Amino acid sequence: MFKSLSSVTYLILFVLFTFLFLHEFLFMPFLFNFSILEYIHLGWLGFWSIFLAIIFLGLFLRKAYNLNTKKTLLIIGGSILLVFVMLLILLLSVAGQL
């Protein structure tokens, strides 16, 4: 399904899902006074959007730089692990402010 897409398409999808992540998960809770349950609900949307953004970034790098599957999976896995750590720190800091 994704083999016929160009690297520019992957880059556009990466930017789109990154913007969705920034909008729903990072900006919205600070603009409005959300409860922790509403924040966790937005967190799931933010999680899925950044998860898809990282996958499309990996596919873009694979297509643009002709990376093999192992290197692409290492990039995607490392990026997902880094994002999980950042989200955990952010969630713990928000939970500590209650």
Contacts in CASP RR format, 6 or more apart in sequence:
PFRMAT RR
TARGET T0000
AUTHOR 0000-0000-0000
METHOD contacts of the structure
MODEL  1
MFKSLSSVTYLILFVLFTFLFLHEFLFMPFLFNFSILEYIHLGWLGFWSI
FLAIIFLGLFLRKAYNLNTKKTLLIIGGSILLVFVMLLILLLSVAGQL
2 59 0 8 1.000
5 59 0 8 1.000
5 63 0 8 1.000
6 63 0 8 1.000
7 60 0 8 1.000
7 63 0 8 1.000
7 64 0 8 1.000
10 56 0 8 1.000
10 57 0 8 1.000
10 58 0 8 1.000
10 59 0 8 1.000
10 60 0 8 1.000
10 63 0 8 1.000
11 56 0 8 1.000
11 60 0 8 1.000
13 52 0 8 1.000
13 53 0 8 1.000
13 56 0 8 1.000
14 53 0 8 1.000
14 56 0 8 1.000
14 57 0 8 1.000
14 60 0 8 1.000
16 53 0 8 1.000
17 49 0 8 1.000
17 50 0 8 1.000
17 52 0 8 1.000
17 53 0 8 1.000
17 56 0 8 1.000
18 49 0 8 1.000
18 50 0 8 1.000
18 53 0 8 1.000
20 45 0 8 1.000
20 46 0 8 1.000
20 49 0 8 1.000
20 53 0 8 1.000
21 46 0 8 1.000
21 49 0 8 1.000
21 50 0 8 1.000
21 53 0 8 1.000
24 42 0 8 1.000
24 43 0 8 1.000
24 45 0 8 1.000
24 46 0 8 1.000
24 49 0 8 1.000
25 42 0 8 1.000
25 43 0 8 1.000
25 45 0 8 1.000
25 46 0 8 1.000
25 47 0 8 1.000
25 49 0 8 1.000
25 50 0 8 1.000
25 87 0 8 1.000
28 34 0 8 1.000
28 42 0 8 1.000
29 38 0 8 1.000
29 39 0 8 1.000
29 42 0 8 1.000
29 94 0 8 1.000
34 42 0 8 1.000
36 94 0 8 1.000
36 95 0 8 1.000
36 98 0 8 1.000
39 94 0 8 1.000
40 91 0 8 1.000
43 87 0 8 1.000
47 87 0 8 1.000
50 83 0 8 1.000
51 80 0 8 1.000
51 83 0 8 1.000
54 76 0 8 1.000
54 77 0 8 1.000
54 79 0 8 1.000
54 80 0 8 1.000
54 83 0 8 1.000
55 76 0 8 1.000
57 75 0 8 1.000
57 76 0 8 1.000
57 79 0 8 1.000
58 72 0 8 1.000
58 75 0 8 1.000
58 76 0 8 1.000
58 79 0 8 1.000
59 72 0 8 1.000
61 67 0 8 1.000
61 72 0 8 1.000
61 75 0 8 1.000
62 69 0 8 1.000
62 71 0 8 1.000
62 72 0 8 1.000
67 75 0 8 1.000
END
